[in-house]
Amino acid sequence: MEKSHRNLDSATCCPRYTDYCPFCKDKSRKLNRKDFVEHLKTCPDKPNECKYSHLGCERKARKSDLEKHYRDEVDHHLTLLDSKLRQVASGPRFAPPTAATAAATVVPAGGTGEVEEVKRKVADIHDHFKKLQVNVANWAHTTLEFEQMADKFGGISQMRQFLKNLDEKIRQMETPGVEEQRWVTCDLCKKELLHSDMESIHRNLDSATCCPRYTDYCPFCKDKSRKLNRKDFVEHAKICSKYTVTISGLLQYLQDIGTRLRLTSNLSNAEGTVDASSSMVQQKLNEIEFRLLNLEGTSYDGFLVWKVSNFTKRRREAMDKRVTSIFSQPFLSRHQDFKFRVRLFLNGNKSGKGTHVSVYLVLMQHEFDDIQEWPLKATVSFKMVNLRNRADDVAKTVRFDSGNQRPSGREDLSVCCGEAKFMSISQFKNSDRFVKNDSFYLEVDVAVDGESGQGRRGRRK
């Protein structure tokens, strides 16, 4: 009576019996069996079967509770999977022939060799299947972790779209258009900068060079109680529960998943698909990480401002011959045809060794080298910034138009030109006009013959 005839969840429930839903808290009206069946379609607290019920899991719970069940009962589900595989493997389809069945089999004359060959193949298949059981269990565990990670993005398709958008943004950064190269002025701090840097760096609370007057809500959590400036955001990030979801953290997490996926390399077709996807994800992550590191601080107009920090330490290393020279970050000419970097000797080089600071422009290999005219012809200006009075900057200009060929295939770079006696060491290290807070600034301006248009160089006063 109580278990079936007066139980709304029973198919044999009395058609005139009414009661409240036994699962949710809706007590607005009583339901009969027919109404209860319709109500279950939208009931938020109705029990759902575990997605591993076909393996033998009998757990039923609300959808929100099932998520916790999947996380907590991974070992239980793997045990069920292993038991199912063992059961299938021990069935008559996979069992090797026994003595009884062999005796009952009528062997035609001259067919003994063929029967033995069939027995051997069946036994080999059985052994191979047993070895795959462990790999299948590992693959199932790794796949479950990957699904849980994908759920954080709203599914695999959303995660794929996220990576696609991230890759597209990086490609846009690598090939800046006319709009991105336009100079704009921040209306808050009046600083001039590239249009492409305004939103991505200057008005980004998570950027170390964010405008000090810019305020916004935390881009990670949902706290909209007050807007933060850069200083407030740094303090807020220490307690923000969502701040850990950053690009670097995501890269590391996906790399860990990729490593685990590669451990299942002994599986068959499904296993090979997982390995191929894992390799593609790992390769894409490595490319993205490399691009991010190289894009930071890159200039695209032939003008470089290089801040050299830790001057005291670097100077000591140069004198001890441990690190005789240092390199700047790469930068490109105005039309992005040539790629350069600056090499600095803090204890001098050649004729300036021990007495002067030596500076050289270095030409690097670039993807457009095959279509350029060689040798490179350009004018290079080196300028050591005087922090007290810019009119007293130490500046030298070098002109080169021969003997500066493209870097060879064996070497990534070649020295174009420079000054061995660019600046006296005594003048440099004994004055706070050039060194402040253990740092100094070096400006380099490269004007390649044939280039036109106003870059940053044309905006300097």
N, C-alpha and C positions, 0 to 999 in steps of 0.2 A: 504493500500500500504506500508506505512513505518513500521507499527507494525508487519506485518506478511510476506508480499510478498518480502520486501527488508530488512529482518532481518535474519541474519545467524543463530540465535538461535531458529528460528521458523521452525517447520517441513514442513510448506508450503512455504518455501523461494523459490524465483525464481532460477531455476537451473543455469542460466547464470549470476546471480548477484554475484559480487565479492567485497570483502572489507577486511580490516585488522581485526584481532581478537579483539572484543570489550572488552576483559578482560585483556589480558597481554600487554606488551609494545613491542612486536615483530612486527616491521614495515618493515621487510625484504621483504615480499611479500604479495600480496592480495590472499584471499582464496575464493573459491566457497563453496556451502553448503556441498558437499561431503568432500572436503579437511578440512573444518572447523570441521566436526564430528570427523575425524581422529586426528586433532590437539588437540581437547579437551581431548583426552586420556593422553596427556603429558603436557597440559597447566598448569603452576604452579599457575596461578591466577584465574582459573575457579571457579565459585561459587559452593559450596557444601551445601547440605541440612543438617540442624541440626539433630543429631542422635535421637532427641526427636520429630521429625516431625510427627511420628505416634500418638503422643499425642496432636498435634495441633500447635507446634512451627513452624512458617513460616520463620524463619531466614535462609538466605542463604549468605554465605561469603566464603572467601578463607580459606584454611585449617588452616593456622596460626592464622587467626582472630577468627576461631571457638573455638580454645582453650581458648581464652580470654572470648568468649561468654559463654562457659560452666562454667567458674569460676564466672562471674559476674551475670549470670542469673539463679543461683541455685534456688532461691525462685520462680521465674517464672515457671521453670520446675516442681517444686514440686506442685505448684498451678494447673498446667495442669494435673499432675498425680492424684491429689486429685479430680479434676473435672471429670476426666475419670472414676475413681473408683466410684464416686457418681452416675455418669450416668449409669454405669453397675449395681450398686446396686439398682437403681430405676427402672430398666427394668422389664419386665414381668417375667423373669426367677427367679428373686430374690424377687419380690414383694409379700407380704403376701396376702392371699385371701381376697377380699372385700366382702361387704354384697351383692352386685349385683351378683357377680360370685357365691357366696354361695347359693343365692336363685335360681339361674338358674341350679344349680347342682341337679341332681336327686339322692336322697339318698335312697338306698335300705333299706328295713325293717331290723331292727337289726344292721345297719351299722353306726349309729350315733356315737357311741363310737370310732370307727376306724377313722372316719372323723375328729373328734375333736383332736385325737392324732396326725394326720397328720398336722392339722393346728398348733398345739403347736410346733411340730418339725420345721416346716417351719419358724414360728416366731422366734424360738431360733436361727436358722441358720442365719436369717436376722440380728438379734441383734449382734450375734458374728461377722458377716462380717463387720458391722459398727465399732465395736471396733478395728478390725484389720486394718481399713483404716489408722488410726493415726500411728500405728506401721509400716505399709508398707511405709508410707511417711518418717518416721525417718530412716528406713532401707535403703531406696533409697538415702537419703542424706548422710548417713554414707558410703554406698558403693561407692558413687561418690568421696568422700574424699579419700577413700582407693585406688580407681583407679588412682586418681591424684598423690598420693604418689608413687604408683607402676610405673607410667609413668616416674618418675624421675630415675628409675633404668632400663628403657627400657621395662617395662611390668612386669606382675606378675611372669612369668617364670624366668626372670632375677633377680628379687628380691629374689625368692626362691633359685636360684643358689648362690647368694651372701651370704645368710644366711648359706647355706650348706657349702660353702668354708670357711666361718668364723668358723663354728663349727668344720670342719676338721682340720683347723690350730690349734685350741685350743686343740683338742684331741692329735695332734702331740706334742704340748708343754707339755701335761700331761704325755705322755709316750715317753720320749726322747730316741732315738736309740743310737747305737754305734757312728755314725757320729756326732750326736748332742752333745755327751759327750766328743768329742775330743777337746783338748786344742789347740788354735791357737794364733798367735801373730799379732796384728794390725800393718801393715807396715807404718802407719802414726804416731802413738803415742807410739808404741812398748809395748803396754799394753797386758798382757795375759788374755784371757777370753775363755769361751766355744764357740765352733763353732756355736751352736744354738743361741747364743746371738749376734754374729757378725752382721748379717743382720737385725735382729728384733729390736735390742736395740742400739748397738754401732755405727752402720751406718744408723741410722734413725733420721732425723732432728727433728721429732716430739717427740723424747725421751729425757727426762731430762738428761740422762747419755750418750748422743751422743758424739762421739769422737770430741774434740775441733778443730782438723785439717781437719775433713771430710767436703767436700763441695758437693752440689748437687742443682738441680733446686727444686723449691717448688713442693712437691708432690700433691698439691691440685689444684692450678690454672695452667693456660697455659703460665705463664710468663717465657719465656726461654731467657730473655735478659742477665741474669747473674746468676752464681752459688752462693749459700749462705752457710755460715757456721752456726753452731748452734746459735750463738749470733745474726747474721743477720736475721736468720729465725724467731726468737722470735719477733723481731721488725716488720718483714714483715707480720707475722700472725695477727698483730693488724689491718691491713688494707686489708688483703687478703679476697676477697669476697666469696671464696670457702672454707675457713678454718672452717666454722661452721659445715661442713659435717664431723663430727667425730663419733667414735663409741659410745661415751657417749651420744652425741646429737641424734644419730640414735636410740639408746635404748630408750631414753626418748620419742622420737616422736612415735615409734612403741607402747610403753606402752600407750600413750594417745589414739592412734587409737584402741588398744585392749580394753581399758576402754569404749570407745564409742560403739564398736561393742557389748559388753556385755549388753548394755542398751536395745537391741532389743530382749530380751529373750522370749517375748510372741508371736513371729511369729510361723508359722507352719513349714513345712519341710525345706524350704529354710532358714528360720530363725534359725532353729536348726543347720543347716550346718555352718552358719556364726558363731554361738556361739561356736561350737566345734573347728573350725579353730582358733578363737580368743583365746580360752583357751590354745590350743597347742602353738600358737605363744607366749603368755604371759609366759607359763612355760619354753619354750625354751630360751626366753630372760632372765628370772631369773637365769636359769642355767648358761648361758654364762656370765652374769654379776658377779655371784658368783665365777666362775672359774677364771675370769680375776683378781678379787681382791685377790684371794688366790695364784695365780701363780706369782704375783709380788714379786720378791726377794726370791723365794723358791730355796733352795739348794738341790741337789740330790746325794751328795757324802759324807754325814756325817760330813761335815765341814761348820760351820756357822760363818760369820762375822756380828756382830750385832752392828749397829750404834745407840746409844741412844742419842737423841736430847733433848733439853729443860731440861738439868740436874738440873739447879737451881730450876725450878718450880716443877719437879718431886721429888727432895729431900725435898722441903718444904711440899709437900703433904704427903710424907712418914712420916715426923716428926709430922705432924698434924693428922696422922692416917686416912686421907681421902682416900688415895690410898697407901696401905702399900706395894704392890708389882706390878710389871709390867711383861708382857709376850712378848717374841720375836715372829717373824713370824715362822710358821712351817718349818721344814726341814726334809729330809729323809736320811736314811742310804745309803751306797754306792750301794747296790743292791735293794734299794727302798723297803726293807722288813719291816722296822720299821719307825714310824713317831714320831718326837720329837719337843719340843719347850723348851726354857729356861725361868726360872722364877727368877727374880732379886728383892731382898729386899734392897733398898737404905738406909734404917735405921736399917738394920739387922733383924735377926729372931732367936728365941730361945736363945741359949747361946751367940750369937753375937748381940743381940738387943741393939741398941743405941751406939755400939762401932765399929761394923764392917759391911761391905757390905756382904750380904749372897747371894749365887747363887746355883741354883738347876737345874738339868735336869729333864724334865717332859716327860713321855711317853704318847702319844695320841692314841686314837682309829684309826685303819687303816683298809682298806678293805682286807688286806692279813693276819690279825691277826689269823684267824682260821687255817692257815697252818704253823704257826711258832712254834718253839720249845720254851717252857716256863719252867723255868724263863729265861729272857734275860740275857746273859753274855756279858759284854763289858767293855772297858776301856775308861774313859772320861777325857779329859784335858780341863781345864778352863784357859784362859789367858787374863789378862787385858793389853791392848797394851800401851807401853810407847812410846809416840809420839816423844820423843827426841832420845831415843836409844832403839832399839828393843831388844838388849841384856839384858836390865833391865826390861823386861816385868814381871809382877807378874803372876806366873803360878802355878797351882796345878793340880795333876792328881789323879783321884779316880777310884778304881777298884770295881766292884760289880758283883756278880755271884749268888746271892740268895736273896729271899724275894722280888723280883721285878717282880711281876706277871702282866699280861695284864690288861688294864683298864676294869672295870666291865661294864655291859650294862647300868647301871644307871648313871655312870660318864664317861665323855669324856676323862679324863686324870688321871694319877697317878704319884706321885713323885718317881723317880728312885733313885737318889743320889744327893749329893751336898756338899757344904761347908758353914756352918753357920758363920765361921770366915774366909772368903775368903780374905778380905783385910781391913786394918784399915781405918775407915772413915776419920780420921785426915790426914793420908797419901794421901788419895784419893782427898779430896776436897781442900786442901791447897797447891796443887802443879799443875803447868801447864804442868807437864810431862804427865798427863793422860787426863786432860780436856782441850779442845781447842774449842773456839767458842761455848761454852756451850754444847759441845758434847763429848762423849768418845766412845771407841770401845772395844767390848768384843768378843774374838774368842773362839769357842767351837768345839772340835774335838772328834767325837764318833767313836771308832773302835770296831765293833761287832765281837765277836769270830767267826771264820770260814770264814770271808769275805777275799777276795784276790783281787789283782789288785791295780794299782796306781790311786788314786783320787787326789784331790787338796792337801790333806795332804802330799802326797808324793812329791809335787812340792815345798813345802815351804822350804826356806833357813834358 
